[in-house]
Amino acid sequence: MAVDLHIHTTASDGWLTPVQVVHKAQAASLAGIAITDHDTLEGLNILKEAGYLPSASPVIVPGIEFSTDLPEHEVHILAYGMDPQHQELQNYLQELIRDRLTRVEKMLAKLTQLGYPLEYRRVRELAGNAKALGRPHVARALIEKGYFLTIAEVFERLLMKNGPAYVPHYKLMPEEVIRLIHRAGGAAVLAHPGQIHNDDIVAGLITAGLDGLEAYHPHHCADEAERYQQWALDSGLLTTGGSDYHGMPGRFPEQLGVFTAEDAVLAQLQQFLHIA
């Protein structure tokens, strides 16, 4: 059986609603999935209100993907199984959401100066019910206006880290995020470590208390997947894997179930979190 422990929905920058993601996972016969929206638990709240949680088919693991504050590197940490009512976690998530709104306004000001004016109202409309606004929502507005043809082009030209229209947002240092996840009862897993392009940072985060490495990811070649899997094994860490699915046209994978991990990674994570 296959699982996917890294999925985004319309609660952040995915293109499918949480309910649609569950239906796609069922159609793909996935044994388990994890909803890991950026900086929000709203997708999981939607599933709970709609009666999809708890779920046995597929198993739905609660998660979040946190961005962290390292100026020269993109370091994302996946959190699994945290207590959603944990007050410190709730306070931090609320601060992140407020800062994301301000960040979009700052990006639009930069884009206007660069000759790409956009209306904030339209960005919000395109984002739908997303709580965690981000660069992909701005990119969609730029494409709608006819400035660019693809999201990849927008990021390459304007919105990549430290690009002409890039604006950093409030976030904690990786070590602080790991400690917060642990205080909220969750497991901290380094997302797509190969994309950091610096294994010294990976080693430092393991020392700081990481619980696992996401070895299986679409941006990892076979050698990288094997290396991070072995590193996790040697370090006594969890190994996880997921597609980083957004449902976005032109971004691999475009369909859920195309890139998966073996169900053993889910069983290992469940055992670590003491959940059925």
C-alpha positions in Angstrom: 0.0 0.0 0.0 1.1 3.5 -0.8 1.0 6.7 1.3 1.7 10.4 0.8 2.7 12.4 3.9 3.2 15.8 2.3 0.0 17.4 0.8 -1.2 21.0 0.5 -4.8 22.2 0.1 -6.6 25.4 -0.6 -6.1 26.2 3.1 -2.7 27.4 2.0 -1.4 27.3 -1.6 -2.9 24.1 -2.9 -5.5 24.1 -5.7 -7.8 21.4 -4.3 -10.0 21.7 -1.2 -9.3 19.4 1.8 -12.4 17.3 0.9 -11.3 17.1 -2.7 -7.9 15.9 -1.6 -9.4 13.1 0.5 -11.6 12.0 -2.5 -8.5 12.0 -4.8 -6.6 9.9 -2.2 -9.4 7.4 -2.0 -9.5 7.2 -5.8 -5.8 6.6 -5.8 -6.2 3.8 -3.2 -3.8 5.6 -0.8 -3.6 3.9 2.6 -2.7 7.2 4.4 -2.1 10.9 3.8 -0.9 13.9 5.7 -2.4 17.3 5.3 0.6 19.6 5.7 -0.5 23.1 4.7 1.8 26.1 5.2 1.4 27.6 8.7 -2.2 26.6 9.2 -4.4 23.8 10.5 -7.5 25.2 8.7 -7.6 22.3 6.2 -7.8 19.8 9.0 -10.5 21.9 10.7 -12.5 21.8 7.5 -12.2 18.0 7.3 -13.3 17.7 10.9 -16.3 19.9 10.4 -17.3 17.9 7.3 -17.1 14.6 9.2 -13.9 13.3 7.5 -11.9 13.1 10.8 -11.1 10.7 12.2 -10.7 8.6 9.1 -9.6 5.0 8.5 -9.6 5.1 4.7 -7.4 6.8 4.1 -5.7 7.4 7.5 -5.4 11.2 7.7 -2.4 12.4 9.8 -2.6 16.0 11.0 0.4 18.1 10.0 1.8 21.5 9.2 4.7 22.7 7.1 6.7 25.5 8.8 9.1 27.8 7.0 12.0 28.8 9.2 14.4 31.7 9.3 17.7 31.0 7.7 18.7 33.9 5.4 20.6 31.9 2.8 18.7 28.6 2.8 15.1 27.4 2.5 14.6 25.2 5.5 11.1 23.8 5.9 10.0 21.6 8.8 7.0 19.2 8.7 5.2 18.8 12.0 3.0 15.7 12.5 0.5 14.9 15.2 0.7 18.1 17.2 -2.1 19.0 19.7 -4.2 21.5 17.7 -5.4 23.1 20.9 -1.9 23.8 22.2 -2.0 27.5 23.2 1.5 28.4 22.2 1.1 26.7 18.9 -2.2 28.6 18.3 -0.6 31.9 19.2 2.3 31.3 16.8 0.0 30.3 13.9 -2.2 33.4 14.4 0.9 35.6 14.2 2.0 33.8 11.1 -1.3 34.4 9.3 -1.4 38.1 10.3 2.2 38.5 9.0 1.4 36.7 5.7 -1.3 39.3 4.9 1.1 42.2 5.6 3.7 40.4 3.5 1.4 40.2 0.5 0.7 43.9 0.7 4.5 44.6 0.7 5.0 42.3 -2.3 2.3 44.1 -4.2 4.0 47.5 -3.5 7.3 46.1 -4.8 5.5 44.7 -7.9 3.9 48.1 -8.6 7.4 49.7 -8.5 8.6 47.1 -10.9 5.8 47.7 -13.4 3.4 44.9 -12.4 0.5 46.5 -10.5 -2.0 44.2 -8.9 -5.0 44.8 -6.7 -4.8 43.3 -3.2 -8.6 42.6 -3.4 -8.1 40.4 -6.4 -5.2 38.4 -4.8 -7.5 37.7 -1.9 -10.3 36.6 -4.2 -8.0 34.2 -6.1 -6.9 32.8 -2.8 -10.4 31.8 -2.0 -10.7 30.6 1.6 -7.0 30.2 2.1 -5.8 31.3 5.5 -2.1 31.3 4.7 -1.6 33.7 1.8 1.7 33.4 0.0 3.7 33.8 -3.2 1.7 31.3 -5.3 -1.5 33.4 -4.8 0.4 36.5 -6.0 1.8 34.5 -8.9 -1.7 33.5 -10.0 -2.8 37.1 -10.0 0.2 38.1 -12.2 -0.7 35.3 -14.6 -4.4 36.4 -14.7 -3.3 39.9 -15.6 -1.2 38.5 -18.5 2.2 39.5 -17.2 3.5 35.9 -17.2 2.4 32.5 -18.5 3.4 30.2 -15.7 3.9 30.2 -11.9 7.4 28.9 -12.5 8.2 31.9 -14.6 6.9 34.3 -12.0 9.1 32.7 -9.3 12.1 32.7 -11.5 11.8 36.4 -12.5 10.3 38.0 -9.4 9.4 35.9 -6.4 12.2 33.5 -5.7 14.0 33.9 -2.3 15.8 37.3 -2.4 14.3 38.1 -5.8 13.2 41.6 -6.9 9.7 41.3 -5.4 10.5 38.9 -2.6 9.5 39.8 0.9 10.5 37.6 3.9 7.9 36.8 6.5 8.0 36.4 10.2 9.3 33.0 11.2 11.3 31.3 13.9 14.7 29.8 13.7 14.7 26.0 12.8 15.7 25.1 16.3 12.9 27.1 17.8 10.4 25.5 15.5 11.6 22.0 16.5 11.2 22.9 20.2 7.7 24.3 19.6 6.6 21.1 17.8 7.9 19.0 20.7 6.1 21.1 23.3 2.9 20.7 21.3 3.4 16.9 21.3 4.4 16.4 17.7 7.1 15.0 15.5 9.5 17.3 13.7 10.6 16.1 10.3 12.9 18.0 7.9 11.2 18.5 4.6 13.1 17.8 1.4 16.6 18.1 2.9 18.2 17.8 -0.5 16.8 21.2 -1.4 18.8 22.9 1.3 22.0 22.1 -0.6 24.0 22.0 2.6 24.2 18.8 4.6 26.0 20.5 7.4 22.8 22.3 8.1 20.9 19.0 8.1 23.5 17.5 10.5 23.1 20.5 12.8 19.3 20.2 12.8 19.5 16.5 13.7 21.7 17.5 16.7 19.0 20.1 17.5 16.4 17.4 17.9 14.8 16.5 14.6 12.7 13.4 14.8 12.9 12.5 11.1 14.0 13.2 7.5 11.8 13.3 4.5 13.9 11.1 2.3 11.3 10.5 -0.4 10.4 13.6 -2.3 9.9 14.5 -6.0 13.0 16.8 -6.0 15.3 14.1 -4.6 17.1 11.8 -7.1 17.3 8.1 -6.3 20.8 8.6 -4.7 19.6 11.4 -2.5 16.6 9.4 -1.3 18.8 6.4 -0.5 21.3 8.6 1.3 18.8 10.4 3.5 17.0 7.2 4.2 20.3 5.6 5.4 21.2 8.7 7.3 17.8 8.6 9.2 18.3 4.9 9.8 21.9 5.4 11.2 20.7 8.3 13.4 17.7 6.5 14.8 15.3 8.9 13.1 12.0 8.5 11.3 12.0 8.3 7.5 9.1 9.9 5.8 8.0 10.7 2.2 5.5 12.6 0.3 4.7 14.3 -3.0 4.5 17.9 -1.8 1.3 17.8 -3.8 -0.4 21.1 -4.7 -2.7 20.0 -7.5 -1.1 22.9 -9.5 -1.0 22.5 -13.4 2.5 22.2 -14.5 3.9 21.2 -11.1 4.8 17.6 -10.7 2.9 15.6 -9.6 -0.3 16.9 -11.1 -2.2 13.9 -9.8 -2.3 12.5 -6.3 -1.0 9.0 -6.1 1.7 9.5 -8.8 4.5 10.0 -6.3 4.2 8.0 -3.1 6.0 6.3 -0.2 5.6 2.8 1.2 3.1 2.4 4.0 5.9 1.4 6.4 6.8 5.1 6.8 3.2 5.7 8.0 3.3 2.8 10.4 6.6 4.1 11.8 5.2 7.6 12.3 2.0 6.3 13.9 4.1 4.2 16.3 6.3 7.2 17.2 3.2 9.4 17.8 1.3 6.6 19.7 -1.7 6.8 17.4 -3.7 4.1 15.7 
